[in-house]
Amino acid sequence: MALFFKLAPTSGQPLYLQLMQQIRHGAETGALLDGDQLPGIRTLAEELIVSPNTVAKAYSELEHEGLLELRQGSGAFICVKRRTQSLTDRVQASRRKLRDLIDQLREAGLLDEEIHRAFEAELTHPVLAVKKR
Amino acid sequence: MTDEFVIVTQALSKSYGHSEAVRALDLSVGRGRITAFLGRNGAGKSTTIKMLLGMIRPTSGSGTVLGNVINDSKESVALRRRVAYVAEDKPLYGYMTVEQIVRFARSFYADWRIDSEKQLLRDCELPLRRKVKSLSKGMRTKLALLLAFARRPDLIILDEPSEGLDPVATEYLLQSLVARASEGSSVFFSSHQISEVERVADHVCILEKGALLMDASLDSLRESYRRIDLVFPALPAEREFRISGVQRIQTSGRQMSVFASNNADEVIERAHGLSVVSVNVTPIGLRDIFLETVKENERALV
């Protein structure tokens, strides 16, 4: 497998979410292409030395999102539709917005350290933040 | 109930004279999961495990393992056929050679898998002709684990499996454990090695002084435990932050450090209401959760 997943057990984020993000990131950056096969649940669990439930949950959530297709007995396949590809554009666009915002914050006299902390504090509970909207 | 859980105990207790080794333990271990049984030395982990397997008679309370009642001698035999157990001290017949003991164990179990046995023997590089009594501690542990992992049991119970293993062998142990879980075995293992628990377990039960202090999924712990470091222009009263989920507050000058098992966003919200200057949120690893939970328990007992 060409992808190198790295899970950080102490990072404060469930391992299955970390794995989902890394697969999603792989698809967004083109490291994973449409039709690419991911290792089976057992293989990946053994490779990463995490519970098979972690991999199974990540795979099934990604299937739900439409990024993975699980074929019985033969594994998981990346399925990058146009919708997901436009995500790449959205990521590019947000990057520009983010840069502008950071420039403004720097101009306002905030140090990078402080900006970093402020972002992290605002991102603490993403699930709740979504609910509030 | 028995479908969902492989181990269930109700008020399980064991006393030796005046000392209570296990106190009114209500344990539920989920099927198809890797559950870690975490606790200090002497917390009562081995005593609990031995009661589950019918090796120690409980003083009071009851329990089932795979639906079999633990203090019924007939059912206890039945459950031991379906459970692979590796004891803490890895007792093995010293006069047998590695090859002999593998053959001996194979004859007992219907769920023995010859292909796994071959694979494990190859991977573990055990000297087949050597007598068990002259194996090193690490080799002995590997052999004891091999005898459990060569089977396809419904449940694997391991008591301090990594004790005495070097890092390479520990890695192999965890990998084998993941492999068995992938094949459908539920796993319950005791440990005080937090870093290995943190990687591989779905669920963690913390035992301290014979009592269950925590029973939670690692994902929920990762999501909810936060340390929030705050700096204020003028330090507000601590009571402003005494909300549910806040376990401990420390202050120094204008700084406040809040240890929260939950509700971190509410803490941050309140801090903003009190014109906080700086907010720093960091996740808390299992090591600190463990230490903090044990410490809090001690404070509560005083």
Contacts between the chains, C-beta under 8 A, distances in Angstrom:
chain1	res1	chain2	res2	distance
A	7	B	199	7.9
A	9	B	195	7.6
A	9	B	198	4.2
A	9	B	199	5.0
A	9	B	285	7.6
A	9	B	286	7.7
A	10	B	198	6.7
A	10	B	283	6.9
A	10	B	285	3.8
A	10	B	286	7.4
A	11	B	222	7.7
A	11	B	283	6.2
A	12	B	222	5.5
A	12	B	223	7.7
A	12	B	225	7.5
A	12	B	226	7.2
A	12	B	282	7.4
A	12	B	283	2.0
A	12	B	284	7.2
A	13	B	222	6.0
A	13	B	223	7.5
A	13	B	283	7.4
A	14	B	218	7.8
A	14	B	219	3.8
A	14	B	222	5.2
A	14	B	223	6.1
A	15	B	218	7.8
A	15	B	219	7.2
A	15	B	222	7.7
A	16	B	219	7.0
A	41	B	182	6.6
A	42	B	178	7.9
A	42	B	179	6.8
A	42	B	182	3.7
A	42	B	183	7.8
A	45	B	178	5.0
A	45	B	181	7.7
A	45	B	182	5.9
A	46	B	175	5.3
A	46	B	178	5.2
A	46	B	179	5.7
A	46	B	182	7.3
A	49	B	171	6.9
A	49	B	174	5.0
A	49	B	175	5.7
A	49	B	178	6.1
A	49	B	199	5.8
A	49	B	200	6.1
A	50	B	178	7.1
A	50	B	199	6.1
A	50	B	200	6.2
A	51	B	33	7.4
A	51	B	34	4.8
A	51	B	178	6.8
A	51	B	181	6.4
A	51	B	200	6.0
A	51	B	201	6.7
A	51	B	202	4.8
A	52	B	178	6.4
A	52	B	181	5.4
A	52	B	182	4.3
A	53	B	32	7.3
A	53	B	33	6.6
A	53	B	34	7.6
A	53	B	181	7.9
A	53	B	202	5.2
A	54	B	202	7.5
A	114	B	278	6.9
A	117	B	278	6.4
A	117	B	279	6.3
A	117	B	280	5.0
A	117	B	281	7.9
A	118	B	279	7.3
A	120	B	280	7.5
A	120	B	281	5.6
A	121	B	268	5.8
A	121	B	279	4.2
A	121	B	280	7.4
A	121	B	281	5.2
A	124	B	226	6.8
A	124	B	264	5.5
A	124	B	265	5.6
A	124	B	268	6.4
A	124	B	281	5.2
A	125	B	264	6.8
A	125	B	265	4.1
A	128	B	265	5.6
